[in-house]
Amino acid sequence: MKEAEALFWYIYDHRYELMYQPERFNALAWTYFRHLCDALGLPYSAMEAKLDSRPLWEILKGA
């Protein structure tokens, strides 16, 4: 769970960059997000179609 917490804070710390400069939120961040889902036991594969249909920065902005 320590890994999940670290990944969460990585995304949280970059939230303004994600919202206002989404082009900087690259494939590496998607990889972090997938690992976070795995670590938390979230069914990323089931959510993949929904998540991939819009940029992650839009999803985080709405959170």
Backbone as a ProteinNet text record, in pm:
[ID]
protein_1_A
[PRIMARY]
MKEAEALFWYIYDHRYELMYQPERFNALAWTYFRHLCDALGLPYSAMEAKLDSRPLWEILKGA
[TERTIARY]
82	0	86.4	209	300	324	336.1	354.8	233.5	115.6	-6.8	-13	23.8	22.5	122	239.4	340.6	292	228.7	176.8	63	-22.4	-130.3	-74.1	26.5	82.8	156	215.4	278	174	62.1	-44.8	-101.3	-125	-180.3	-87.8	41.2	137.4	143.9	107.4	112.1	-26.1	-124.4	-261.6	-281.5	-216	-233.6	-170	-55.6	7.4	-84	-147.7	-236.7	-357.2	-408.8	-528	-497.3	-385.5	-360.1	-255.2	-180	-81.7	-88.4	-202.7	-221.4	-124.2	-68.7	26.5	152.2	176.8	294.1	266.3	139.5	102.7	109.7	221.2	251.1	221.9	267.7	243.5	301	407.7	464.7	363.5	292.2	191.2	76.9	40.8	-59.3	-10.4	118.2	175.3	164.5	197.6	182.8	38.2	-54.2	-195.5	-238.1	-191	-222.8	-167.2	-44.6	13.2	-65.6	-111	-192.4	-321.5	-387.2	-508.8	-479.9	-369.6	-332.3	-307.8	-233	-199.6	-323	-422	-544.9	-649.1	-618.3	-713	-828.5	-809.5	-915	-910	-1024.9	-1028.5	-998.6	-871.9	-835.8	-877.9	-859.9	-894.1	-1041.9	-1126.5	-1268.9	-1299	-1216.4	-1238.3	-1162.8	-1078.2	-987.1	-1059.5	-1166.9	-1238.8	-1289	-1341.8	-1390.8	-1275.9	-1169.4	-1057.3	-987.6	-972.3	-900.3	-982.7	-1112.8	-1195.8	-1182.3	-1122.3	-1097.6	-966.1	-902.3	-773.4	-784.8	-682.3	-683.7	-695.1	-638.3	-647.1	-790.7	-878.5	-1020.3	-1084.3	-1044.1	-1097.1	-1054.5	-927	-877.5	-935.6	-959	-1015.7	-1155.4	-1229.6	-1364.4	-1368.3	-1254.6	-1251	-1244.7
-119.6	0	126	113.1	228	278.8	185.4	223.1	299.8	254.1	321.4	462.9	479.5	612.2	704.1	653.5	733.7	775.5	684.1	716.6	817.1	801.7	898.3	1038.4	1050.5	1182.8	1238.8	1152.4	1200	1268.5	1200.1	1257.4	1382.4	1377.5	1491.7	1612.9	1591.5	1701.7	1767.8	1694.8	1748.5	1785.6	1798	1817.7	1948.2	2055.7	2182	2174.4	2110.8	2087.6	2002.9	1904.3	1816.2	1892.5	1983.7	2058.2	2165.4	2234.6	2351.7	2329.7	2222.3	2187.6	2037.6	1990.4	1845.5	1780.3	1858.5	1799.2	1749.9	1798.6	1754.3	1625.9	1587.5	1464.3	1350.8	1287.1	1194.5	1048.4	962	818.6	764.2	824.8	779.7	795.8	904.5	926.8	825.4	788.3	683.1	553.1	525.8	405	411.1	527.6	543.9	521.1	574.2	559.4	412.6	340.4	197.1	121.1	155	90.7	125.8	248.4	289.7	208.6	193.6	112	-31.3	-86.2	-222.8	-232.6	-136.9	-140.8	-126.4	-50.7	-30.6	-137.2	-224.7	-329.8	-279.5	-166.1	-113	-182.9	-210.9	-282.8	-190.1	-154	-61.6	-112.8	-241	-294	-273.9	-282.7	-261.1	-113.2	-24.8	118.4	175	95.1	145.1	217.8	163.3	226.9	364.4	373.6	503.1	601.2	555.5	644.5	690.7	600.5	636	723	734.9	815.9	964.7	1000.6	1142	1153.4	1267.3	1282.7	1268.7	1210.8	1191.6	1323.7	1431.6	1560.5	1605.3	1568.3	1601.9	1521.6	1395.7	1310.7	1365.5	1400.8	1452.6	1589	1669.9	1802.9	1791.9	1689	1669.9	1607.6	1555	1487.8	1586.9
0	0	0	43.4	44.4	-98.2	-192.7	-332.7	-384.6	-349.5	-392.9	-337.5	-213.2	-152.8	-223	-253.1	-321.9	-460.8	-531.2	-663.3	-654.9	-554.9	-536.4	-517	-430.3	-402.6	-523	-605.1	-728.7	-816.5	-835.9	-918.5	-852.2	-722.9	-649.8	-659.5	-642.3	-647.1	-784.3	-887.7	-1024	-1076.4	-989.4	-1033.8	-1111.9	-1073.6	-1146.6	-1284.5	-1290.7	-1420	-1507.7	-1449.3	-1524.6	-1576.3	-1494.7	-1534.2	-1638.1	-1621.2	-1704.5	-1812.6	-1802.7	-1905.7	-1932.6	-1980.3	-1995.4	-2090.8	-2184.1	-2278.6	-2208	-2086.1	-2010.8	-1934.2	-1927.4	-1857.8	-1958.6	-1965.3	-2073.9	-2039.7	-2124.8	-2108.7	-1977.9	-1928.8	-1802.2	-1688.9	-1690.4	-1587.3	-1599.6	-1722.7	-1740.1	-1677.5	-1694.9	-1635.6	-1484.5	-1426.1	-1281.2	-1239.5	-1317.4	-1283.7	-1287.9	-1386.9	-1394.8	-1273.8	-1235.1	-1117.5	-991.7	-983.4	-870.1	-864.7	-978.8	-983.8	-940.4	-988.8	-950.7	-800.5	-747	-604.8	-517.1	-563.8	-487	-516.3	-611.5	-646.7	-731.7	-798.9	-885.1	-1019.9	-1077.4	-1205.1	-1322.3	-1337.7	-1444.6	-1581.5	-1605.5	-1737.9	-1768.2	-1665.8	-1685.7	-1710.3	-1654.3	-1668.5	-1788.2	-1849.9	-1952.9	-2065	-2114.7	-2225.2	-2184.3	-2063.2	-2014.8	-1995	-1931.3	-1902.1	-2029	-2123.6	-2245.3	-2338.8	-2313.9	-2401.9	-2373	-2262	-2231.8	-2156.7	-2165.2	-2099.1	-1947.8	-1888.2	-1743.3	-1669.9	-1726.8	-1658	-1643.8	-1737.9	-1725.3	-1612.5	-1600.8	-1494.4	-1358.7	-1345.7	-1218.5	-1186.4	-1288.1	-1267.3	-1207.8	-1249.9	-1198.8	-1060.7	-1014	-883.7	-769.7
[MASK]
+++++++++++++++++++++++++++++++++++++++++++++++++++++++++++++++

